[in-house]
Amino acid sequence: MTEPLVSVVIPTFRRTRELVRTLAGWDRQTLGDAVFEVIVVDDGSGDETLEVVSAHRSQRYDLRVRSQANTGPAGARNTALAMARGRWVLITGDDIEPAPDLLAAHLRAHLEEDDETVAVLGLTRWARDQELTATMRHVDGVGAQQFSYHWMEDGAFYDFRHFYTSNISVARSMLDREPDGFSLAFPHAAFEDAEFAYRLSHHGLRIRYRAAAVGWHRHPYDVAGFFRRQRRCGEMAA
C-alpha cells in the first residue's frame, strides 16, 4: 500500500448530515495522483454516524474510521493522530466542506516553505448556500469572536492563538514533538487547539495564513446559540 502524503483528521459527534457532505467534498479534491487518507473518529455519537461513515465509498482517498467513547474533540483528534501515516496532517471539522483545491493549496504552501515548523492555516468561510444571521456575520467579521480572518493578511505569520482546527495543516514531525497531543483537560471544542499550539510554539511552531485554501463552514448560529457556545469557551478558557 502506498503511504499517503497527507492525513486528513476529522473528529465527529452527531453531525451525520454535515459529515456526508464533507466526505463528498474530499472526493472532489484536485490533487493529481497524490495519495491522501481521511481519518474519521466517531466520538461516541451513539447514533447512525458510524454506519453512515463506514458505508461511504471513495475512489479518491483511503477512508479510515474509528469509534470510541465520548472524550471531546481533543481525545478524538488524538486517536486520529495515532492512526495518521501522512507526512503532513490536515486537521479539519465534520462541518467543513473543502473547496476542490483546498488540499492542493495546503501542499503547495508547505512545499514553498520547506520548513517543518511552519503550519499552514487555510481560510474558513460560511457556506455560500446557507442563510447568514447577523450573529454569523459579526462573529466571523469585525467582531472576530470565532475567527479573526477579517483582520488577517494573506501570507502573514500568526501566533498559536490562530491554530484553527477547522482548516490547518502541519508536518507530522512537528506534531511528534508533543507526543501527548491535545489535552484531555478540555472536554469541549474551545481552546484545546490553542493550548496544543502553545506547547508546539516552544518547539518553534509558526503559523502562516494562506487564503487560497478554503473550507466552507456549515454551522448556523443565532444569538442564543452563540451565547451558549461562548459560555463553553469561557469554561475552557478558565
N, C-alpha and C positions, 0 to 999 in steps of 0.2 A: 504493500500500500504506500502510495506517495505521501510523504509528510506534507501537511498543509503549510502554506506560507503565513496565513493569518487564522487565528481562532477568534470567532465572534461569540461573546459571552452574553447570555440573556437570562436573567432570573425572572421568574414569572409567578404570579399569585392571583388566581381568579380573574383573568382577563382573556378568556379564550377567544372572543371575537376579535379583539385587537391583535392578539398573537397570531392568528391565522393570516391576517393582512400583513403583519410584519414578516412572517416567514415567506410569504409570496414576494415581498419586496426583495428579500435576499436572493430569490430565484432569478431576479431580473438584473443582477449585477453585471456591469460591462467591464470585465476584468481579463479578457482574453482567455488564455489557457491556465492562468494561475489557479492553484488549488487552495481552497479555504474550507474551513469547517464552521458549523454553527452548533453551539452547545447550549441547550435549554435545560435549566434546572427548575423543576416544579417544586416550589417551596411550600409543600403541604396544602395545596389548594383544596383538596377533599371534594373536588367536583370532576367534571369530564376532561379537565385540562390534559392530563397525561395521555388519555386515549386519543384525544384530538391531535396532539402534537406527534404522537407515535405513528399516527396514520398518515402524516404528511410525507409525500414522496417528492424529492428534489433530484433533478438531473444536473444541478449546478454545484451543489455542495454536499458534504458529508454531514448529515444531521445526527447529533448525538444527544440523547435525552436521559435525564436522571431525575428521580423523585426522592424527596426527603421530608422529614418532619419540619414544620414551620420554624424557622430561625430568624426570619427577616432577610432583606436583600444582601446584607453583609455575608451571612452564612451561605446563602445560595451562590453568591459570586465566588466565594472561597471553594465551594465544591466544584464549580465550573473551572476555576483556575487550576485545580489539581488535575483536571482531565485534559486541559489545553495542551496541544502539541505544536502550535504555530510559533514562528519566530517573533511575530507581533501578536498582541492580544487587543482586540477592539471590544470595549465594554459599552453596552447599549441597553435599551429597555424593551419590554414586551409591547409597549405602546409607541414605539418609534419605527415608522416605516422609512427605510432607507431610500434615498434617491438612487437611480440606477448607477451613478458613478461615485457613490459615497466611498466604497472600498478602494476604488482606483485612486481617488483623491487622497485618501489616507496613506496609501502605499507610496504614491508619488512624493508626498511631503516627507515621509521617512527616508526615502532614497536620496532626496535632495539634502536632508540634514546629515545623514550618515553619522548619527550620534545617538547612542542608546539612552542617553539621559534626557532626550527631548521627547515628550509626549505630544501627540497631535490632537488638538481639540477641534472638532467639527462644529458646524452650526446646527442648532436645534430650533426649528420653527414650528408654529402651529400648522397643522394640516390645512391645506388650501381649501378643501371641500367641507370644512366644518364651520359652523357659525361661531364667531368670536364674541364673547361677552366683554363688557367694559373692564371687568376684572382681569380677563385673559390679556387684553391689550396692554393694561397697565403693568402687570407683574413681569411681563417679558419686554416691556418698553422702558419708559423713563423711570418707573418705579424699581425695576430690576430686583424685585423680591425673589424671583425664581431663577432667572438667568440674567447675566449682565451684558448680553450681546449688543444691546443698544449703544453701549458706551465703549465697545471694544473695537480695535483696529486690526484688520486682516493682516496676518503675518507678524504681529507683535507677540512678545512673550508676556506671560502672566504667571502669578504665583499659585500656590497649592489650593487656594480658595476656589479656583476655576477648574478643578478636576471634576468636570460634569460627567457622570457616568451614564448619561443619555447618549453620548456620542464622543468617545475619546479612545485613542489607541496608544499603546506603549509597548516598548520592547519587553519580551518575556524575561530577558536577562536583567532588566531593571526591576521588574516585579519580584524577582527571586531574591533581591537584596532585603526584602521584608517578608520572610517566609511565612509569618503568621497571617499575612493578608489583611483583609478588612476586620476591624474589631467587632466582636460579637456583643460588646457593651452597648451597641447601637441597634435596638430591635426594629426601628423604623427607618424609612428612607429619608434621612436628613443628617448631614454632617459626617456620616460614616465614610463617604468618599473623600471629603476634605481632610479628615483626620488621617486617613491612609496616605494621602498625597503629602501631608505634612511630614510624616515619617520618611516617605520617599525623598522629600526635598533635602533631607540630611545626607542622602546619598548622591545628591546633585541633580535631582529631577527638575526640569524646566518644562513649561507648557507653552506650546506655540499654537496660536489660533489660525486655522485655515478655513475660511468661509466657504470654500468650494465643496467641502464635504458636508452635504446637507442631509439631515434626518427630519422627517415630518412627525410631529408630536400629536397624538390623539389622546387628550386628557382634559375634557372640558371642566371648567371651574365657574361657579358663581361666587358671590361674596361669602356666603355661609360655608361653602365647600373649601374655599381657600383659607378661611379663618381656621377651620379645623386642621388643615394642613400646616398652617403657621404655628398653631399650638403644639403640634407634634414636633415641629422644628425647634421650638423653644425648649421642649423637654430634652431633645437630643443635644442641643447646644449646652444645656446645663450639665 
